[in-house]
């Protein structure tokens, strides 16, 4: 299958990575290598490591980056294991890291993968097809309470109770096996007055996909370690596509910039937690109107950037006051 992937916020990512020709860069969600191809073009003696848990993505990226020779390495792996990937390649700290989160274009466009509520396919939704948990397992075996929790937490779905009840009622007769079965069931479970501009099943599919792939857990467990893997002056760019991801990234970067947990009335910091760097983007960077028009899938994208500092010879006190050691 031929995959076409339009990299979102490409100029903004490359500018904010502040790419050094001799730098080492990690793309934790390499996908079709849209961003990585441009990063590696700007390298001379540098190196790019691409990671993706999706077999098709890793294979596509490998082919696309082949002309750049030994300057690129692509590994099929979940980015939560980036430490062991870098260790196995003998790489210490890196000059930049990119995460482009969410579902890639070809996962959505390949109906057989079960990510789309517009094409009929088995309920799969696995980004890594080596894992056993599928969307069909979630839909047909999770309790009503667990389904409600997932729909509320991961889909921010206001009709979580009625959708979960409809799923449990339907599967009592026969398993729910396909995407269109589920999409139709959700559409019927949501009152017409709640049918907005988008497809009624959009948030349900998002919630189940996040559960199947453990997306928010992987993100939360990776960000701080990635910040610490950066060289001084290294940049970390993260593109998110919904508020749950964005909130996790925003909070992590904020904590990395000001990790002090001392009560505000303490005259000096005693917790000893030192800043790891600074937040470059106080407000996220969003695609231009032109990009949103040309690539509708970019509309919800937000880019946040963090820069690692030198190991500081100072600490932040209460209220963010700088206290010399």
C-alpha positions as a printed Julia matrix, in Angstrom:
325×3 Matrix{Float64}:
   0.0     0.0    0.0
   1.29    3.46  -0.9
   1.24    5.88   2.04
   1.01    9.65   1.71
   1.62   11.7    4.83
   1.61   15.49   4.93
   3.78   16.6    7.86
   1.94   19.11  10.03
   3.63   22.36  11.15
   6.78   21.33   9.25
   8.53   24.76   9.02
   7.57   25.54  12.62
   8.97   22.23  13.88
  12.25   22.62  12.0
  12.68   26.23  13.16
  11.95   25.39  16.79
  14.22   22.36  16.85
  17.03   24.83  16.01
  18.71   22.06  14.01
  22.51   21.85  14.23
  24.27   20.27  11.23
  26.25   18.0   13.55
  23.39   17.31  15.98
  21.7    14.07  16.98
  17.89   14.09  16.71
  15.2    11.66  17.84
  11.82   11.43  16.12
   9.77    9.3   18.5
   6.8     9.02  16.13
   8.55    8.9   12.76
   5.45    7.89  10.77
   6.09    8.35   7.07
   9.25   10.37   7.84
   7.7    13.65   6.7
   9.32   15.65   9.49
  12.39   13.41   9.67
  13.2    13.81   5.97
  13.39   17.58   6.39
  15.39   17.32   9.62
  17.99   15.01   8.09
  18.33   17.25   5.02
  19.65   19.92   7.37
  22.27   17.61   8.88
  25.85   17.17   7.75
  27.74   15.04  10.27
  24.61   14.7   12.4
  22.3    11.74  12.88
  18.59   11.06  13.05
  16.97    8.2   14.98
  13.36    7.42  14.06
  11.08    5.28  16.23
   7.59    4.01  15.43
   5.61    1.08  16.82
   3.59    0.72  13.61
   5.2    -1.82  11.26
   3.94   -0.08   8.1
   5.19    3.28   9.34
   8.63    1.97  10.27
   8.97    0.24   6.89
   7.85    3.36   5.0
  10.18    5.63   6.99
  13.1     3.27   6.38
  12.53    3.4    2.61
  12.07    7.15   2.54
  15.22    7.79   4.58
  17.33    5.27   2.65
  18.98    7.97   0.44
  20.47    9.57   3.57
  22.47    6.44   4.34
  24.1     5.92   7.72
  22.91    9.27   9.03
  19.51    7.68   9.76
  18.35    4.72  11.83
  14.73    3.56  12.07
  13.62    1.23  14.87
  10.2    -0.37  15.27
   9.39    0.36  18.89
   7.0     2.29  21.11
   8.6     5.62  22.01
   8.19    4.86  25.72
  11.27    2.65  25.21
  13.35    5.43  23.62
  15.98    5.19  26.38
  16.83    1.59  25.55
  16.82    2.36  21.81
  19.34    5.18  22.26
  21.41    3.11  24.71
  21.58    0.21  22.24
  22.93    2.62  19.6
  25.55    4.01  21.98
  23.9     7.45  22.02
  23.91    9.5   25.2
  22.13   12.84  25.17
  20.55   14.28  22.04
  20.19   17.75  20.51
  16.48   17.53  19.79
  13.39   15.36  20.15
  10.11   15.42  18.22
   6.8    13.75  19.08
   3.95   14.08  16.57
   1.09   12.44  18.46
  -2.19   10.99  17.32
  -3.22    8.76  14.45
  -1.23    9.05  11.24
  -2.98    9.73   7.94
  -2.46    6.25   6.55
  -3.81    4.58   9.7
  -7.01    6.55   9.16
  -7.03    6.01   5.39
  -6.34    2.27   5.59
  -9.85    1.07   6.38
  -8.63   -2.37   7.42
  -6.92   -0.94  10.52
 -10.25   -0.07  12.15
  -9.41    3.51  13.15
 -12.05    5.17  10.98
 -15.76    5.43  11.75
 -16.42    6.07   8.04
 -15.08    2.77   6.61
 -16.21   -0.72   7.53
 -13.5    -2.91   9.06
 -12.87   -5.2   12.02
 -12.66   -3.29  15.32
  -8.88   -3.25  15.7
  -7.31    0.22  16.32
  -3.9    -1.18  17.35
  -0.97    1.04  16.41
   1.32   -1.89  17.23
  -0.24   -5.02  15.79
   1.99   -7.22  17.95
  -0.12   -6.42  21.0
  -3.16   -8.5   21.94
  -5.61   -5.82  23.14
  -7.92   -4.62  20.35
 -10.91   -2.29  20.13
 -13.13   -5.34  19.76
 -11.9    -6.64  23.15
 -12.58   -3.28  24.79
 -16.07   -2.92  23.3
 -17.16   -6.49  24.01
 -15.55   -7.31  27.37
 -15.16   -4.1   29.39
 -17.8    -3.51  32.06
 -20.37   -0.77  31.61
 -18.63    1.31  34.31
 -15.23    0.95  32.62
 -16.72    1.96  29.27
 -18.3     5.04  30.88
 -14.94    5.95  32.47
 -13.05    5.6   29.19
 -15.62    7.59  27.22
 -15.61   10.38  29.79
 -11.87   10.55  30.47
 -10.45    9.87  27.01
 -13.28   11.06  24.77
 -14.71   13.84  26.94
 -18.03   12.42  25.79
 -21.06   13.97  27.55
 -23.27   11.05  26.49
 -20.95    8.41  27.95
 -23.65    6.68  30.01
 -26.14    6.24  27.19
 -23.4     5.06  24.76
 -22.01    2.53  27.25
 -25.48    1.18  28.0
 -26.23    0.85  24.29
 -22.97   -1.07  23.76
 -23.71   -3.47  26.63
 -27.28   -3.99  25.42
 -26.19   -4.64  21.82
 -23.37   -7.04  22.64
 -25.71   -9.17  24.79
 -27.29  -10.32  21.52
 -24.09  -10.72  19.47
 -20.54   -9.34  19.61
 -19.95   -5.91  18.08
 -17.34   -6.76  15.45
 -16.99   -3.89  12.98
 -16.38   -0.15  12.93
 -19.62    0.71  11.16
 -21.59   -1.41  13.62
 -20.12    0.61  16.47
 -20.44    3.96  14.68
 -24.11    3.31  13.9
 -24.83    2.17  17.46
 -23.21    5.33  18.91
 -25.11    7.57  16.49
 -28.4     6.02  17.62
 -27.45    6.27  21.31
 -26.78   10.01  21.17
 -29.86   12.26  21.08
 -30.17   14.19  17.81
 -29.76   17.53  19.59
 -26.17   16.52  20.48
 -25.24   15.7   16.88
 -22.84   18.51  16.0
 -20.9    19.24  12.84
 -18.64   16.2   13.11
 -19.55   12.53  13.2
 -21.36   11.57  16.47
 -18.96    8.64  16.99
 -15.76   10.72  16.76
 -15.19   11.04  20.5
 -16.1     7.42  21.18
 -13.57    6.19  18.61
 -10.94    8.53  20.07
 -11.57    7.21  23.58
 -11.37    3.55  22.58
  -8.24    4.15  20.48
  -6.51    5.87  23.41
  -7.43    2.95  25.7
  -6.26    0.3   23.22
  -2.88    1.96  22.71
  -2.36    3.35  26.22
  -1.56    6.69  24.58
  -1.86    9.01  27.57
   0.03    6.67  29.89
   2.86    6.35  27.36
   3.01   10.12  26.95
   2.97   10.84  30.7
   5.66    8.22  31.37
   7.97    9.51  28.6
   8.01   13.32  28.7
  10.15   13.95  31.79
  12.7    11.32  30.75
  12.89   12.87  27.29
  13.53   16.33  28.75
  16.39   14.86  30.8
  17.87   13.15  27.73
  18.44   16.51  26.0
  21.84   18.17  25.83
  22.1    21.74  27.17
  20.38   23.95  24.58
  18.54   20.94  23.14
  14.95   21.43  22.04
  11.88   19.22  22.57
   8.92   19.71  20.19
   5.57   18.0   20.81
   2.56   18.21  18.48
  -0.75   17.29  20.11
  -4.22   16.87  18.61
  -6.61   17.03  21.54
  -6.88   18.77  24.89
  -5.96   15.72  26.97
  -2.54   15.36  25.32
  -1.96   19.1   25.29
  -2.68   19.4   29.01
  -0.17   16.65  29.85
   2.56   18.3   27.74
   1.81   21.78  29.07
   1.97   20.61  32.7
   5.16   18.6   32.19
   6.97   21.52  30.56
   5.73   23.89  33.27
   7.01   21.57  36.02
  10.36   21.11  34.24
  10.75   24.9   34.14
   9.76   25.44  37.77
   9.93   22.19  39.77
  10.13   23.78  43.24
   7.5    22.31  45.59
   8.27   24.45  48.65
   5.31   26.3   50.22
   5.04   29.9   48.94
   5.78   31.33  52.4
   9.21   29.64  52.63
  11.95   32.32  52.46
  14.3    29.99  50.56
  13.92   26.79  48.56
  14.71   23.68  50.57
  13.37   21.0   48.22
  16.47   21.28  46.03
  14.58   20.73  42.76
  16.34   22.64  40.01
  14.86   23.88  36.73
  15.62   21.68  33.73
  15.16   24.48  31.21
  12.58   26.89  29.89
   9.26   26.75  28.07
   9.82   28.34  24.66
   6.11   28.52  23.77
   3.98   30.15  26.47
   1.09   29.67  24.05
   1.09   26.73  21.64
   1.92   27.28  17.96
  -1.0    26.39  15.68
  -1.14   25.83  11.91
  -1.64   28.85   9.68
  -5.06   29.37   8.06
  -3.46   28.32   4.75
  -2.21   25.02   6.19
  -5.56   24.33   7.85
  -7.31   24.88   4.54
  -4.88   22.68   2.6
  -4.75   19.95   5.26
  -7.97   19.81   7.34
  -6.41   17.22   9.67
  -4.05   19.92  10.95
  -6.87   22.04  12.41
  -6.62   20.71  15.96
  -2.79   20.55  16.05
  -0.82   22.41  18.74
   2.96   22.61  19.0
   4.69   23.17  22.35
   8.46   23.56  22.7
  10.86   23.17  25.64
  14.58   24.04  25.75
  17.01   22.28  28.08
  19.4    24.46  30.04
  22.91   23.99  31.35
  23.02   22.25  34.7
  22.14   25.31  36.82
  24.32   26.77  39.54
  21.17   28.26  41.05
  17.73   27.23  42.2
  14.29   28.79  42.12
  12.77   29.82  45.41
   9.09   30.33  46.28
   7.25   32.44  43.76
   9.91   31.69  41.14
  12.56   33.89  42.79
  16.13   33.02  41.8
  18.31   32.09  44.77
  22.06   31.66  44.23
  23.69   28.64  45.8
